[in-house]
Amino acid sequence: MRGLMFLMVMTAAVLLAAAENGWQVTEEVTVSGSTVNKRSYFNEQIIKVVNEAPTGSTETIVDLTNDKVTIINHFQKTYQISKLSDYIKFAEGIASGIKNGGYTDPEKVEPKIIFVKKGPEKVGQWDTVHYMVTVDGKEYQEIWVATELKTSPIVELRKKYATLLPETLVKYRALEEKIKDKAAAEGLIVRSVKIPLNKKLPKVEQTMKEILPFAVTPALISIPKGYTDKTIPAQTPSAK
């Protein structure tokens, strides 16, 4: 009986460890007073990002194993599936076109990023260090870095997927990623406030609310039944 109980306990422990094979990060993003709740689910092969807004919610799922990106629109009840490798080629093409077209100043390819320390502050459950980030001498963003999360798996997972998500893989978003990389030496950014360059641009605030171990299961990345497939068919080479 004791042997059976021990086996059951060990089996349960293994199943629990297998179930919690990923992480869930919950964030709140505010753009000029409008709030979007953002939930991200990570493991080594999958990331799913859910954006929930008053107008509806969307999901982006990156599947490394199957070279696939799935975008789901719950308001329209539609989905699109593309090859991840095609997304990356497309983004690289845009970046190359911008550079070759003279829209990128070669002197600004490596901007000068400086963190000005403001002092310790509490953000939710985390003790953080508040920094003002300047880019080429101008105030660009405020960030709050949780040093206790420096060794969190989230740091490396977010860095890994930042180069793969459609919303961040285009090169013009590289500045934000450079700031995150620099901050990673201290910890994880749990709050940020983007400073508008002019009055016409919105103020963007992003605050991390929760980090939890989470099971990334097949059900989590499935497409709801009844949704319409809006995938654009791949073009085949024309016969000569």
ABEGO torsion letter per residue (X at the ends): XAAAAAAAAAAAAAAAAAABABBBBBBBBBBGGBBBBBBBBBBAABBBBBBBBAAEBBBBBBBAAAGBBBBBBAAAGBBBBBBAAAAAAAAAAAAAAAAAAGABBAAAABBBBBBBBAEBBBBEABBBBBBBBBBGGBBABBBBBBAAAAABAAAAAAAAAAAABAAAABAAAAAAAAAAAAAAAAEBBABBBBBBABAABBBBBBBBABBBBBBBBAAAABBBBGBBBABBBBBBBBBX
